[in-house]
């Protein structure tokens, strides 16, 4: 046997012994062509989602909370999962985290000589959310909060809670196959126990908003209860729906009828990266020169201005007959489905509005001289 043949036989023996492939052949890659699970912007997946396993007929196990197919057998109860801890700086599958200089500080210090902060709720897991906010409850029957919305607002900790790093999370849970109809679409609607409290001031929030079909997050103002809607007014600071990445700054004080068309003013602002970063919203009011009619309502004329990321986007004079500005409260909620979402329902999952910071100060950044200058260049609200 030639020397070359001996080498060839030795190589084949080693291949058989160690399960090697002949030279020039490659093993097929495991899972080639399969892509990792993707989550659309605004949806936070449940962590460690269990996989369905084959089960015998006599053994029933609870399926994953977002994939109910049939009700559990009699005697079995469904337990609400503990709130997951998503990454609040970006979204799964999204771009890299935003630069640190663009992130909201956990507790922004007051600038030396700058506006004094007179209200900032404490976001701490050791304090109940109800300490600072009142929970509105239920379906808003009979018209689903006026818009045929799907959600059932709760005070449960699965729908509103504080994180260990000092953030407030408002969470909407869409579980359309849940055996309990009351639990299929749940969310939170929070109303501040504090009012704006002053004739002049600035309300500031850093928010990460969920962006998805059938989801409608909102940061807005209403008069302190009891009030007469819509005549006493509604101010929308941050709201977006169906994942359109467009903020709607609004002022309402009339019904949605042709004769009240001039009582609905709005400006839309496109924010293409809305799903991927925290956005700063400011609402500034200057009403110290206005008079009270004596019934808690204003004669109007105060100056109102909306800001996004420090840029003025809409202004308007306070309408006469609306509630005096110091008697308004702050609302945070996530609605689902209904008329505003054009009848689109959310896919099953968890949708989070993350409040990184929320406070009221005696003046806007830059003071009232900057406000006066911004007023000259800011567009007025336009009729819807």
N, C-alpha and C positions, 0 to 999 in steps of 0.2 A: 504494500500500500504506500502510495506516495505521501510525502510530507504534507502537501496541501489537503489531500483527502483526510488525513488524520486530524488536521485542524478543523475541517468542516464537521466531522463526526463529533469532535469534542464540543464544538459550539452548539450543535443540535442537542447533545446530552445536557448541557447547561440550560438551554431554553426549556427543555421538558422538566428539569428539576426545579427551576425557579419560576415557571409559568411566564416566561418572557415571550414577546412577539418577535417574529422574524424581522430583520432589518428592513426598513421602508414601510412598515405597517404601524398605524397608531390606533390606540383604543378610542372608541367613541366617547365623547364627553358626556358626563352624567347630566341629564336635564337640559340638554342643549336645546335652545330655542324657547325655553320657558322664561318668562319675565317675572320679577318679584311682584308681590301684591302691591297695587297702587291705591292710594286714597286721594280722592278729589279734594281741591282746596276747601278748607274750612271743616273737614270731617276729621275727628280724632278717633282712631280705632281703639277698641278695648285692648289693653295689653294682654299678652299671653293668651290669645284667643284659642280655646280648646278645639281640637279637631274631632269631628264625628268619628266614632269607632263602631265597628260591627257589634251589635248587641243581641242577646238572646231574647226570646219573646217574653220571658218572665222577668227580665231585669230592665227597668226604665231608668235612664239617666237624663238629667236636665240639659237641654241643648244650650248653646251659647245664647246670651241674652239678646243679641241682635238678629238671631235667626230662628225665632219661634215659627214652627210649622203647624203644630197641633197642640191643643191644651194638654197639660200634664194629667195623668190619671187621677181619679178621685183620691183624696187624702194627701196628695202632694201639693206643696205650696211653693210659690216662686219667691226667691229672695233677691232684693235689689243688689246688684254688684257694687262693691266699693268704688268710689270715684277714682278713675285712673289718673296718673300724673303725666300728662303729655308734655312735650317740649314746647314752651310758650314763645320761643324766639323765632321759630320758623314752622313750616308745615312739612309733613312727610312727603318726600319726593319733590320738594320745592327747592329754591335756590339756597346757597349757603347762608348762614346767619348774617344778619345785617351788621355793619360795623358798629363797634361799641359806642361811637360818638352819636349814632343815630337812635340808640335805644333810650327809652325813658329811664331816668334814674329811679331807683326804688322809692326814695323819698327826697325829691328835689329840694335842696336847701334854698331858703329865701336869699335873693341877691342882696348884698349890702346896700341899704338904702332903697331897696326895691319894694314892690307891693307886699303888704302884710297878708299872710294866709290866715283867715279867721275860721275856716272849717276844713278839716281833713279827716275822714273816717278812718278808724284803725282796722287794717286788714290783718288779723291775727287768728290762727286756728283755735286759739284759746278763748275767743270771743264769739258768741253766736252772731250770725249774719243779722238776725232780728234785732240786735242791739242798736244798729244804725239804720236799718231798713225795715219797712213793713212789707210783708209778703201779701200780694193780691192772690186770691185763690179761685180755682174753678175754671169753667169753660167760657165764662162770660155769656151765659145763656140769655135769651134764646138765639142770638145772632152771632155767636162766636166772637165776642169782643167787637161787634159792629162790622166785622169783615168776613164772617164765616170761617174764622181761623180754626185750626184743628187742636191746638194745644190745651192741655189741662194744666194750669199753673198750680204749683205745689210749694210748700215750705220745706220739702225734704232736702237733706244734705246732698243728695245725688244731683240736684238741680241748681243749687247755689252753695258755694263754700269758699273758704279762704285756703290758700296754699301756704306751705311752710315758709316760702320766701316772700310772703307779704303781698299776694295778689288776690283779687276777688274774681271768681269764675262764675258766670251764669251759663248753665249748661242745658241745652235742649236735647232730649233723648227721643229718637224716632225708633219705635219698635212695633211696626204695624201688625205683626203676627202674634203679639202678646195676648195671652188668653183673657186678660182683664182689659176691657175697653178703656177704662180710666187710665191705664198705664201705657197705652200705645203711643201717645204723643204727650210728653210732659216737658215742662220748662219752668222758669221762674220769672216773675214780674216784681221787681223791687222798687219801692217808693221811699225816698229818703225821709227820715223823721225830722230832719232839719229843713228849713226853708232857705231861700236865698237871703232873706233877712235884712237886706240893705237896698236903698234906692239906687246906689251905684256899685258896680262890682264886676267880677269876672269869674266864670265857672270854667275849669280846665279839667280835661280827662285825657289820659293816654290809653287807647283801646286797641286790642287786636280783635278783629271782627270775623265771624265765620262767613264764608262765601260759598253758597251752594244753592241749587234749585230747591224751592219750597222753604227757604230759610230767610227770615226777616228780622235781623237784629236792630235794636233802636236804643238810643241815648237821647232823652227828651225831657221836656218840662210840662207840668200841668199845675193849675192852681191847687192849693191845699184843700183837701176835702172838708166839707161838702162844696161842690162847685157845679155850675151849670155849663155843660158842654153842648155846643162848641162856643157859645157866646162869650164866655170868660177867657177863651184863648187856649192855644196849644202851640208849643215851640219845639220843633224837631231839630236837633243838633247833628246827630249822626244816625243815619238809617240807610240801609241798602237791602235789596232783595234779589232772589234768584241768581246770586253770584255774578251780578252785572258789573261789579267793581265801580259803581257810581254812587256817590254820596248825595243825599237829598236834604238840603237845608230848607226848612219850611216854617211858615207862620200861618196858622189857621185860626179863624174866629167866626166861621159861618158853616152852614150846611152845604152839602154837595148838591146844590141846585143851581139852575141858570141864574137866578136872581142874586145868589151869593157868590158867584164866580170870582168877583173881585176880592173876596175875603180869603183867598187861598193863594199865597205867594211862595215861590220856590226858586231855588237855584241848584242845578245839578253840577257836580264836580267829579270828573273821571279820575280815579286813583288806580292805575293799572296794577300796582303791586299791593293792593289792599289785602289780599290773603296772606301776605308773607311778612308783614312787619306791623309794629305798633304805630298808630297814627295819633297825632295830637289834635284835639278839638278844643276850641275856646268859644264861649259865648259871653259877650260883653254887653252890659246894659248901663245906661246913664239916664236916670229918670229923676234925679234930685230936683229938677226944675218943674216937674209936673205936679198936678194937684189931684187930690182924692175927691171923688164926688160925694163922699160921705157914707156910701154904702159898701165900701171895700173895693170899689171899682175906680179905675183911673179915667181922667179926662183925656188921656192919650198924649202923644207928642214926645214921649221919651225915645231916646236913640238906642236901637238894638243892632248888634253886628255879630256875624258868624265868622269864625276863622278855622282854617284847616292847615295844619303844619305851619302856623304862624302867618298865613296869608289870608287877608280878608276876602271872603267869597260872596257875602250877601249882607245887605243892610236894609233896615226899614224902621219907620217910626211906629211906636206902640199904638195900636188902634184904640180909640175911645171906647169905653164900656168893658174893656178887658180887666181882669183882676190886677190890682196893684202888684208890681213886680216883686216886691219883698215877700209876698205871700205865696210864692211858687215853690214847688218841690221837684226833685230830680228823680227820673225814672230810668231803669235799665231792664231790658227784657229781650227775649228772643221769641218771636211768633213763628208759626209754621202754617204753610198752606193758605187757603182762603183767597179772597178777591185780589188783594195786592200782589200776591204771588201768582196771579192768573190761573188759579186752580191747580198749580203744580205742587205735588206732595214731596217731602224730603225722602231720600233713600234712608234705609235703616242705618243708624249710627249715632254718634254723639257729636254735637256742634257747640263750640265754646266761644263765648265772648269773654275775653280776659281784660280785666280792668287793672292796669299797671299802677295807675295813680289817679286820684280824684280829689279836687280841692276847690275851695272858693277863696278869692283874694279881694282886697279892697280896690284894686285897679289892675288893668292889664299890664303885661310886660311892656316896658317902654313908657308907661304912665299915660295920662290923659292927653298930653300933647301928641303922642304917636297916634292915639285913637282919633283925635281931631284930623290928623293928616290922612289916616286910612279912610276916614269917612268921606273925604273929598274924592277918592279914587275908587271906592268900592261900588259895585253895581247894586242897584235896587233889586228886591225880589220881583219876580215876574209872575203873572197870572198863570195858573196851571192850564 
